[in-house]
Amino acid sequence: MPPPASPLSLEAIATRLAALDAGQAAMNGALRLVLDTLHVQTTLLRKLGEFAAADSAPSPLLKTLQGLTAAIMELDASVGDVERKFDGLAQVLRVAFGVPPGEALPDHNGPDGPQGTTMDGEGG
């Protein structure tokens, strides 16, 4: 049986928090791009719906466009929910690791920072 893992030092916790913070920022950026794309698609679908509605005859295209618009708006709301949850993740992790809210984390962006090395066998 392997020996129990030793507790993490404050520096190791700070390094992990910094890496998680950078990952969260990247995920938030990606989610914002997804939201922007969904907004553009929603606008386009609304315009197409307006054009299809201008025809006085009932149109299966209009029904399909309305359903597609509703589905994209629902997806947009879901992605927004995920983004809001990620926004609070760093603070939750700080509390979980016992780092006071106003305390700055050590700067680990130098050559020995988390970008250049892996942590505890994890991927980089």
Backbone as JSON Lines, residues from 0, in Angstrom:
{"i":0,"aa":"M","n":[0.84,-1.18,0.0],"ca":[0.0,0.0,0.0],"c":[0.89,1.25,0.0]}
{"i":1,"aa":"P","n":[0.65,2.21,-0.9],"ca":[1.51,3.4,-0.94],"c":[1.32,4.25,0.3]}
{"i":2,"aa":"P","n":[2.36,4.99,0.68],"ca":[2.23,5.87,1.86],"c":[1.23,6.98,1.56]}
{"i":3,"aa":"P","n":[0.57,7.48,2.61],"ca":[-0.41,8.56,2.39],"c":[0.29,9.8,1.82]}
{"i":4,"aa":"A","n":[-0.43,10.52,0.99],"ca":[0.11,11.74,0.37],"c":[0.31,12.81,1.43]}
{"i":5,"aa":"S","n":[1.43,13.52,1.31],"ca":[1.67,14.6,2.26],"c":[0.78,15.78,1.89]}
{"i":6,"aa":"P","n":[0.43,16.61,2.89],"ca":[-0.41,17.77,2.6],"c":[0.32,18.74,1.66]}
{"i":7,"aa":"L","n":[-0.43,19.43,0.86],"ca":[0.15,20.39,-0.08],"c":[0.64,21.62,0.66]}
{"i":8,"aa":"S","n":[1.76,22.15,0.21],"ca":[2.27,23.39,0.79],"c":[1.42,24.55,0.27]}
{"i":9,"aa":"L","n":[1.53,25.69,0.94],"ca":[0.81,26.88,0.48],"c":[1.26,27.27,-0.92]}
{"i":10,"aa":"E","n":[2.55,27.12,-1.22],"ca":[3.04,27.46,-2.55],"c":[2.45,26.52,-3.6]}
{"i":11,"aa":"A","n":[2.34,25.23,-3.28],"ca":[1.75,24.28,-4.23],"c":[0.28,24.59,-4.45]}
{"i":12,"aa":"I","n":[-0.42,24.96,-3.38],"ca":[-1.83,25.34,-3.51],"c":[-1.96,26.59,-4.38]}
{"i":13,"aa":"A","n":[-1.1,27.58,-4.12],"ca":[-1.13,28.82,-4.9],"c":[-0.83,28.54,-6.37]}
{"i":14,"aa":"T","n":[0.1,27.64,-6.64],"ca":[0.44,27.27,-8.02],"c":[-0.75,26.62,-8.7]}
{"i":15,"aa":"R","n":[-1.4,25.72,-8.0],"ca":[-2.58,25.06,-8.57],"c":[-3.72,26.05,-8.8]}
{"i":16,"aa":"L","n":[-3.93,26.96,-7.84],"ca":[-4.97,27.98,-8.0],"c":[-4.67,28.88,-9.2]}
{"i":17,"aa":"A","n":[-3.41,29.24,-9.38],"ca":[-3.04,30.08,-10.52],"c":[-3.31,29.34,-11.83]}
{"i":18,"aa":"A","n":[-2.98,28.06,-11.87],"ca":[-3.23,27.26,-13.08],"c":[-4.73,27.13,-13.33]}
{"i":19,"aa":"L","n":[-5.5,26.89,-12.27],"ca":[-6.95,26.8,-12.42],"c":[-7.54,28.13,-12.86]}
{"i":20,"aa":"D","n":[-7.01,29.23,-12.32],"ca":[-7.49,30.55,-12.71],"c":[-7.24,30.8,-14.19]}
{"i":21,"aa":"A","n":[-6.06,30.43,-14.68],"ca":[-5.74,30.6,-16.1],"c":[-6.66,29.72,-16.96]}
{"i":22,"aa":"G","n":[-6.91,28.51,-16.51],"ca":[-7.81,27.62,-17.25],"c":[-9.23,28.16,-17.28]}
{"i":23,"aa":"Q","n":[-9.67,28.72,-16.14],"ca":[-11.01,29.3,-16.08],"c":[-11.13,30.48,-17.03]}
{"i":24,"aa":"A","n":[-10.1,31.31,-17.08],"ca":[-10.12,32.46,-17.98],"c":[-10.23,32.0,-19.43]}
{"i":25,"aa":"A","n":[-9.5,30.95,-19.78],"ca":[-9.57,30.42,-21.15],"c":[-10.97,29.86,-21.45]}
{"i":26,"aa":"M","n":[-11.55,29.16,-20.48],"ca":[-12.9,28.61,-20.68],"c":[-13.93,29.73,-20.81]}
{"i":27,"aa":"N","n":[-13.79,30.76,-19.99],"ca":[-14.72,31.89,-20.1],"c":[-14.6,32.57,-21.46]}
{"i":28,"aa":"G","n":[-13.37,32.71,-21.96],"ca":[-13.18,33.29,-23.29],"c":[-13.86,32.45,-24.36]}
{"i":29,"aa":"A","n":[-13.7,31.14,-24.26],"ca":[-14.33,30.25,-25.24],"c":[-15.85,30.32,-25.15]}
{"i":30,"aa":"L","n":[-16.37,30.36,-23.92],"ca":[-17.82,30.45,-23.75],"c":[-18.36,31.77,-24.3]}
{"i":31,"aa":"R","n":[-17.6,32.86,-24.14],"ca":[-18.04,34.14,-24.71],"c":[-18.1,34.07,-26.23]}
{"i":32,"aa":"L","n":[-17.12,33.38,-26.83],"ca":[-17.14,33.21,-28.29],"c":[-18.36,32.4,-28.72]}
{"i":33,"aa":"V","n":[-18.68,31.36,-27.97],"ca":[-19.87,30.55,-28.28],"c":[-21.12,31.41,-28.16]}
{"i":34,"aa":"L","n":[-21.21,32.21,-27.1],"ca":[-22.37,33.09,-26.93],"c":[-22.48,34.1,-28.07]}
{"i":35,"aa":"D","n":[-21.36,34.67,-28.47],"ca":[-21.38,35.62,-29.59],"c":[-21.88,34.94,-30.86]}
{"i":36,"aa":"T","n":[-21.41,33.73,-31.11],"ca":[-21.85,32.99,-32.29],"c":[-23.34,32.7,-32.22]}
{"i":37,"aa":"L","n":[-23.81,32.29,-31.05],"ca":[-25.24,32.01,-30.89],"c":[-26.08,33.27,-31.11]}
{"i":38,"aa":"H","n":[-25.59,34.4,-30.64],"ca":[-26.33,35.66,-30.83],"c":[-26.44,36.0,-32.32]}
{"i":39,"aa":"V","n":[-25.34,35.83,-33.04],"ca":[-25.35,36.1,-34.49],"c":[-26.32,35.15,-35.19]}
{"i":40,"aa":"Q","n":[-26.28,33.86,-34.82],"ca":[-27.18,32.89,-35.44],"c":[-28.64,33.21,-35.12]}
{"i":41,"aa":"T","n":[-28.91,33.62,-33.9],"ca":[-30.28,33.97,-33.51],"c":[-30.77,35.16,-34.33]}
{"i":42,"aa":"T","n":[-29.93,36.16,-34.49],"ca":[-30.3,37.33,-35.29],"c":[-30.59,36.92,-36.73]}
{"i":43,"aa":"L","n":[-29.73,36.09,-37.3],"ca":[-29.92,35.62,-38.66],"c":[-31.23,34.84,-38.8]}
{"i":44,"aa":"L","n":[-31.49,33.95,-37.85],"ca":[-32.71,33.15,-37.9],"c":[-33.96,34.03,-37.76]}
{"i":45,"aa":"R","n":[-33.88,35.05,-36.93],"ca":[-35.03,35.96,-36.8],"c":[-35.29,36.68,-38.12]}
{"i":46,"aa":"K","n":[-34.23,37.13,-38.8],"ca":[-34.39,37.8,-40.08],"c":[-34.98,36.84,-41.11]}
{"i":47,"aa":"L","n":[-34.48,35.61,-41.14],"ca":[-35.05,34.62,-42.07],"c":[-36.52,34.37,-41.76]}
{"i":48,"aa":"G","n":[-36.84,34.32,-40.46],"ca":[-38.24,34.14,-40.05],"c":[-39.11,35.29,-40.52]}
{"i":49,"aa":"E","n":[-38.58,36.5,-40.42],"ca":[-39.34,37.67,-40.89],"c":[-39.6,37.57,-42.39]}
{"i":50,"aa":"F","n":[-38.6,37.15,-43.15],"ca":[-38.79,37.01,-44.6],"c":[-39.8,35.91,-44.92]}
{"i":51,"aa":"A","n":[-39.71,34.8,-44.17],"ca":[-40.65,33.7,-44.42],"c":[-42.06,34.11,-44.0]}
{"i":52,"aa":"A","n":[-42.2,34.93,-42.95],"ca":[-43.52,35.35,-42.48],"c":[-44.16,36.36,-43.44]}
{"i":53,"aa":"A","n":[-43.34,37.04,-44.23],"ca":[-43.87,38.03,-45.17],"c":[-44.72,37.35,-46.24]}
{"i":54,"aa":"D","n":[-44.48,36.08,-46.5],"ca":[-45.28,35.33,-47.46],"c":[-46.62,35.03,-46.81]}
{"i":55,"aa":"S","n":[-47.71,35.34,-47.5],"ca":[-49.04,35.18,-46.9],"c":[-49.46,33.73,-46.74]}
{"i":56,"aa":"A","n":[-48.9,32.83,-47.51],"ca":[-49.29,31.42,-47.41],"c":[-48.56,30.77,-46.24]}
{"i":57,"aa":"P","n":[-49.22,29.8,-45.56],"ca":[-48.54,29.08,-44.47],"c":[-47.29,28.39,-45.03]}
{"i":58,"aa":"S","n":[-46.21,28.47,-44.27],"ca":[-44.94,27.96,-44.78],"c":[-44.31,26.98,-43.79]}
{"i":59,"aa":"P","n":[-43.95,25.78,-44.28],"ca":[-43.22,24.86,-43.39],"c":[-41.84,25.42,-43.04]}
{"i":60,"aa":"L","n":[-41.3,26.27,-43.92],"ca":[-40.02,26.9,-43.64],"c":[-40.11,27.8,-42.4]}
{"i":61,"aa":"L","n":[-41.19,28.55,-42.31],"ca":[-41.38,29.44,-41.16],"c":[-41.45,28.64,-39.87]}
{"i":62,"aa":"K","n":[-42.18,27.54,-39.88],"ca":[-42.3,26.7,-38.68],"c":[-40.94,26.13,-38.28]}
{"i":63,"aa":"T","n":[-40.18,25.7,-39.28],"ca":[-38.85,25.15,-39.01],"c":[-37.92,26.23,-38.46]}
{"i":64,"aa":"L","n":[-37.95,27.41,-39.05],"ca":[-37.11,28.51,-38.58],"c":[-37.47,28.93,-37.16]}
{"i":65,"aa":"Q","n":[-38.74,28.95,-36.85],"ca":[-39.16,29.3,-35.48],"c":[-38.66,28.26,-34.48]}
{"i":66,"aa":"G","n":[-38.75,26.99,-34.85],"ca":[-38.26,25.93,-33.96],"c":[-36.75,26.01,-33.78]}
{"i":67,"aa":"L","n":[-36.04,26.29,-34.87],"ca":[-34.59,26.42,-34.82],"c":[-34.18,27.62,-33.97]}
{"i":68,"aa":"T","n":[-34.88,28.72,-34.13],"ca":[-34.59,29.92,-33.33],"c":[-34.81,29.63,-31.84]}
{"i":69,"aa":"A","n":[-35.89,28.96,-31.51],"ca":[-36.18,28.63,-30.11],"c":[-35.09,27.72,-29.54]}
{"i":70,"aa":"A","n":[-34.64,26.75,-30.34],"ca":[-33.61,25.82,-29.86],"c":[-32.29,26.56,-29.62]}
{"i":71,"aa":"I","n":[-31.93,27.47,-30.5],"ca":[-30.68,28.21,-30.33],"c":[-30.78,29.16,-29.14]}
{"i":72,"aa":"M","n":[-31.93,29.76,-28.94],"ca":[-32.1,30.63,-27.78],"c":[-31.98,29.83,-26.47]}
{"i":73,"aa":"E","n":[-32.49,28.62,-26.47],"ca":[-32.37,27.75,-25.29],"c":[-30.9,27.37,-25.07]}
{"i":74,"aa":"L","n":[-30.2,27.06,-26.14],"ca":[-28.77,26.75,-26.03],"c":[-28.0,27.97,-25.52]}
{"i":75,"aa":"D","n":[-28.34,29.12,-26.02],"ca":[-27.72,30.37,-25.59],"c":[-27.88,30.56,-24.07]}
{"i":76,"aa":"A","n":[-29.07,30.31,-23.58],"ca":[-29.32,30.45,-22.14],"c":[-28.5,29.43,-21.35]}
{"i":77,"aa":"S","n":[-28.38,28.21,-21.86],"ca":[-27.61,27.17,-21.18],"c":[-26.13,27.53,-21.12]}
{"i":78,"aa":"V","n":[-25.58,28.01,-22.24],"ca":[-24.18,28.4,-22.26],"c":[-23.95,29.58,-21.31]}
{"i":79,"aa":"G","n":[-24.9,30.5,-21.26],"ca":[-24.79,31.62,-20.32],"c":[-24.76,31.14,-18.88]}
{"i":80,"aa":"D","n":[-25.56,30.12,-18.55],"ca":[-25.55,29.55,-17.2],"c":[-24.19,28.95,-16.88]}
{"i":81,"aa":"V","n":[-23.61,28.22,-17.83],"ca":[-22.29,27.62,-17.62],"c":[-21.25,28.71,-17.4]}
{"i":82,"aa":"E","n":[-21.31,29.76,-18.2],"ca":[-20.35,30.86,-18.05],"c":[-20.46,31.5,-16.67]}
{"i":83,"aa":"R","n":[-21.68,31.71,-16.18],"ca":[-21.86,32.31,-14.84],"c":[-21.3,31.4,-13.75]}
{"i":84,"aa":"K","n":[-21.44,30.08,-13.92],"ca":[-20.88,29.16,-12.92],"c":[-19.36,29.21,-12.92]}
{"i":85,"aa":"F","n":[-18.75,29.3,-14.11],"ca":[-17.3,29.41,-14.18],"c":[-16.81,30.72,-13.58]}
{"i":86,"aa":"D","n":[-17.6,31.78,-13.7],"ca":[-17.2,33.07,-13.15],"c":[-16.94,32.98,-11.65]}
{"i":87,"aa":"G","n":[-17.68,32.15,-10.93],"ca":[-17.52,32.04,-9.49],"c":[-16.57,30.95,-9.04]}
{"i":88,"aa":"L","n":[-16.03,30.17,-9.99],"ca":[-15.21,29.02,-9.64],"c":[-13.93,29.4,-8.9]}
{"i":89,"aa":"A","n":[-13.24,30.43,-9.36],"ca":[-11.97,30.81,-8.72],"c":[-12.18,31.15,-7.26]}
{"i":90,"aa":"Q","n":[-13.25,31.9,-6.97],"ca":[-13.51,32.28,-5.58],"c":[-13.84,31.05,-4.73]}
{"i":91,"aa":"V","n":[-14.61,30.13,-5.26],"ca":[-14.95,28.91,-4.53],"c":[-13.67,28.11,-4.23]}
{"i":92,"aa":"L","n":[-12.77,28.03,-5.2],"ca":[-11.53,27.3,-4.99],"c":[-10.64,28.0,-3.96]}
{"i":93,"aa":"R","n":[-10.61,29.32,-3.99],"ca":[-9.83,30.06,-2.98],"c":[-10.33,29.72,-1.58]}
{"i":94,"aa":"V","n":[-11.65,29.73,-1.42],"ca":[-12.23,29.42,-0.11],"c":[-11.92,27.98,0.27]}
{"i":95,"aa":"A","n":[-12.05,27.06,-0.69],"ca":[-11.8,25.65,-0.41],"c":[-10.36,25.4,0.03]}
{"i":96,"aa":"F","n":[-9.42,26.16,-0.55],"ca":[-8.02,25.99,-0.2],"c":[-7.58,26.92,0.92]}
{"i":97,"aa":"G","n":[-8.5,27.73,1.44],"ca":[-8.19,28.59,2.57],"c":[-7.36,29.81,2.23]}
{"i":98,"aa":"V","n":[-7.43,30.28,0.98],"ca":[-6.71,31.49,0.6],"c":[-7.65,32.67,0.81]}
{"i":99,"aa":"P","n":[-7.27,33.64,1.65],"ca":[-8.14,34.79,1.91],"c":[-8.51,35.52,0.61]}
{"i":100,"aa":"P","n":[-9.75,36.03,0.51],"ca":[-10.24,36.64,-0.72],"c":[-9.36,37.77,-1.27]}
{"i":101,"aa":"G","n":[-8.81,38.63,-0.44],"ca":[-8.04,39.75,-0.94],"c":[-6.57,39.44,-1.16]}
{"i":102,"aa":"E","n":[-6.11,38.27,-0.74],"ca":[-4.69,37.94,-0.81],"c":[-4.29,37.6,-2.24]}
{"i":103,"aa":"A","n":[-3.22,38.24,-2.7],"ca":[-2.72,37.97,-4.05],"c":[-1.95,36.66,-4.04]}
{"i":104,"aa":"L","n":[-2.09,35.93,-5.11],"ca":[-1.34,34.68,-5.26],"c":[0.08,35.01,-5.71]}
{"i":105,"aa":"P","n":[1.05,34.17,-5.35],"ca":[2.41,34.41,-5.82],"c":[2.45,34.35,-7.34]}
{"i":106,"aa":"D","n":[3.34,35.14,-7.95],"ca":[3.48,35.14,-9.4],"c":[4.3,33.94,-9.82]}
{"i":107,"aa":"H","n":[3.69,33.04,-10.6],"ca":[4.38,31.84,-11.07],"c":[4.45,31.83,-12.59]}
{"i":108,"aa":"N","n":[4.64,33.0,-13.19],"ca":[4.69,33.07,-14.63],"c":[6.11,33.1,-15.17]}
{"i":109,"aa":"G","n":[7.07,32.94,-14.32],"ca":[8.46,32.92,-14.76],"c":[8.8,31.57,-15.38]}
{"i":110,"aa":"P","n":[10.1,31.31,-15.61],"ca":[10.5,30.06,-16.25],"c":[10.16,28.83,-15.42]}
{"i":111,"aa":"D","n":[10.01,28.99,-14.11],"ca":[9.65,27.85,-13.26],"c":[8.16,27.79,-12.98]}
{"i":112,"aa":"G","n":[7.37,28.63,-13.67],"ca":[5.93,28.68,-13.45],"c":[5.23,27.45,-13.99]}
{"i":113,"aa":"P","n":[3.89,27.37,-13.82],"ca":[3.14,26.18,-14.17],"c":[3.11,25.88,-15.67]}
{"i":114,"aa":"Q","n":[3.37,26.88,-16.54],"ca":[3.29,26.61,-17.96],"c":[4.4,25.66,-18.41]}
{"i":115,"aa":"G","n":[5.57,25.78,-17.8],"ca":[6.71,25.01,-18.27],"c":[6.84,23.64,-17.63]}
{"i":116,"aa":"T","n":[6.09,23.36,-16.59],"ca":[6.23,22.08,-15.9],"c":[4.87,21.48,-15.66]}
{"i":117,"aa":"T","n":[4.85,20.18,-15.42],"ca":[3.61,19.52,-15.04],"c":[3.59,19.41,-13.53]}
{"i":118,"aa":"M","n":[2.37,19.25,-12.98],"ca":[2.24,19.2,-11.53],"c":[1.78,17.81,-11.12]}
{"i":119,"aa":"D","n":[2.56,17.17,-10.3],"ca":[2.19,15.88,-9.73],"c":[1.75,14.87,-10.79]}
{"i":120,"aa":"G","n":[2.43,14.84,-11.92],"ca":[2.1,13.85,-12.94],"c":[0.89,14.22,-13.78]}
{"i":121,"aa":"E","n":[0.3,15.42,-13.54],"ca":[-0.85,15.83,-14.34],"c":[-0.35,16.34,-15.67]}
{"i":122,"aa":"G","n":[-1.26,16.44,-16.63],"ca":[-0.91,16.99,-17.91],"c":[-0.56,18.45,-17.79]}
{"i":123,"aa":"G","n":[0.14,19.03,-18.78],"ca":[0.58,20.41,-18.7],"c":[-0.25,21.28,-19.47]}
